[in-house]
Amino acid sequence: MTGILLIDKPSGWTSSDVVAKLRGILHERRIGHAGTLDPMATGLLVVLVGRATRASEFAEAQDKRYLAGLRLGLETDTQDVTGTPVGGRPRPVTEAELASVLERFRGEIQQIPPMYSAIKVQGKKLYEIARRGGEIARTPRTLQIHRLELAGKASEDYLLDIHCSKGTYVRSLCHDIGQSLGCGACMSSLRRLASGSFQVEDAYSLNDVQQAADRGEADKLLLPVDSLFVRLPAIRLKEAEERRIRNGNPISLPDAPEGRYRIYGEDGAFLAVGSVAAGQLKTIKSFFEVGNP
């Protein structure tokens, strides 16, 4: 079984919990996910099954879109409402004032990762240090915030529509917005709406997958691996060229523009992602089963 499974992650589950559950449902050991969601978060989790796990580096690198709750006047140690309060100063903030501050966080920004994260520093995960009451200096990361807009309110919390690059911590973004406003803030909710071209509207619940598996139809829920690369142009090879690619050799394509491509065999089977440079097509990552002709 190989393909991409879109899951609508429920609140209270870690991303690893979802993977473990799916291994049991699908009876497939090779399962991973692309882009961790915090336990409190819901929404799109891109799950890679079988040989599709080879695409993890590409799936994780995709831009993400979120709907996040912003609670003003409260700061916590985890930068979300599940943490222990450590500060904040409740005060009225108008939509106009908040909208003005959001402008500062669009485009290229620098973000310091939160202590409660799985990032390793000197061989230790930050959250392990934080749980022992420690804190260490973290190097700021350069990120891209493509979209950051007000999307209404949920009770007293503002809702933010966020389109961002890989590695963005929405919790930290909410914290930093609160710092700029002078009142403090934390993330009160998070739902991932999209990852690359994949949308949460197309995702399945774990119960959906279980029911499909009970009918012997779980494979029908999987998207083909090449759906991850739909934005790349395609190249279809002739039989002799396909043999060279399967054997790990480059092929000559003098008329092909430089860049990345989806590579297909003569019969239309997806083989690999490759790159053309100086008239040569070379494989970046193959997806055909080893031993196939």
C-alpha positions, -999 to 999 in steps of 0.1 A, spaced: 0 0 0 15 33 -11 1 68 -13 -9 100 5 -37 100 31 -52 133 42 -64 131 79 -84 157 98 -66 153 131 -88 155 162 -79 176 192 -61 158 220 -42 135 197 -5 140 189 6 136 153 25 104 164 -7 91 180 -24 94 146 4 76 128 4 48 154 -34 44 150 -31 42 112 -4 16 114 -28 -6 132 -57 1 109 -38 -2 76 -14 -30 88 14 -10 72 46 -3 91 59 24 67 37 54 77 48 89 86 34 124 86 45 157 71 44 186 96 36 181 133 4 195 148 3 202 186 -21 180 205 -46 208 210 -46 216 172 -70 201 147 -70 199 109 -50 187 80 -23 161 87 -6 148 56 2 112 61 26 93 39 20 56 34 44 29 21 70 41 -4 54 76 -2 74 81 30 103 89 7 85 121 0 86 134 35 112 161 29 91 176 1 58 174 20 73 190 51 87 219 31 53 230 18 37 262 29 9 258 54 -24 277 61 -40 280 95 -69 295 113 -56 305 147 -73 319 178 -55 349 194 -62 355 231 -50 390 242 -39 399 277 -26 364 286 10 350 283 18 314 291 50 293 293 39 273 263 26 303 244 -9 287 242 -38 283 265 -26 248 277 3 264 295 8 280 329 1 318 329 33 338 332 22 373 324 -1 396 303 -20 427 309 -56 427 298 -67 459 281 -91 468 253 -76 465 219 -95 477 188 -96 458 155 -79 488 139 -50 487 165 -46 449 160 -47 452 122 -20 479 123 3 456 143 -3 426 120 12 446 92 46 443 110 45 405 108 38 401 71 66 392 46 100 380 58 102 379 96 126 367 123 111 343 148 126 328 180 114 292 184 95 285 216 111 265 244 82 241 243 92 226 209 110 195 196 139 215 182 173 202 194 200 224 208 233 208 217 216 174 214 187 181 237 151 188 228 140 222 239 108 210 256 128 186 277 148 215 290 117 236 295 99 209 315 128 209 339 124 246 344 153 256 322 156 281 293 184 286 268 192 310 240 177 301 207 188 313 173 161 333 154 148 318 122 139 336 90 104 328 79 79 340 53 44 351 63 25 353 30 -9 362 45 -19 374 80 -54 387 82 -82 391 108 -109 365 101 -134 375 128 -138 366 164 -147 335 185 -161 347 218 -135 372 230 -106 358 209 -96 372 176 -92 347 147 -62 350 123 -60 336 88 -23 327 84 -4 315 53 32 308 62 64 290 53 77 258 67 89 260 103 66 288 115 54 284 151 19 300 152 21 300 190 52 322 188 36 344 162 6 350 186 30 357 215 50 382 194 19 400 183 9 404 220 43 417 228 40 443 200 6 454 214 20 457 249 -7 435 265 7 400 258 -11 372 240 -12 335 234 -27 310 210 -62 298 220 -69 275 191 -54 262 159 -67 245 128 -46 237 98 -66 244 67 -40 235 40 -6 222 33 7 230 -2 -21 221 -26 -39 198 -1 -70 211 16 -86 200 49 -120 197 31 -106 167 14 -94 150 46 -108 119 63 -114 113 100 -98 83 116 -132 67 119 -136 71 81 -104 52 76 -114 25 100 -147 20 83 -130 19 49 -105 -7 61 -133 -28 76 -147 -29 40 -114 -37 25 -114 -4 7 -88 17 26 -66 19 -5 -93 39 -22 -87 68 3 -51 72 -8 -39 99 -32 -11 90 -57 24 101 -46 27 124 -76 -2 145 -63 24 160 -40 43 174 -70 13 185 -91 28 220 -95 59 206 -112 59 201 -150 59 165 -162 84 146 -184 74 113 -200 103 90 -210 108 65 -237 116 29 -228 154 32 -231 154 65 -211 133 49 -184 158 21 -180 186 46 -174 166 64 -148 157 31 -130 194 23 -129 202 57 -114 218 71 -146 212 106 -160 197 111 -195 203 138 -220 174 163 -225 191 192 -243 158 210 -252 143 208 -217 144 241 -196 163 239 -164 143 231 -132 125 203 -114 102 178 -130 78 149 -124 92 119 -143 69 93 -158 77 61 -176 64 52 -211 34 35 -196 25 66 -175 38 52 -142 52 79 -118 89 72 -114 107 100 -97 112 137 -91 142 150 -111 161 181 -121 173 193 -154 206 212 -156 229 218 -185 207 195 -207 210 165 -182 180 150 -163 191 135 -130 169 119 -103 164 137 -70 142 111 -54 128 79 -69 94 64 -60 92 32 -80 94 -1 -61 129 -15 -63 130 -47 -84 102 -36 -108 111 -37 -145 
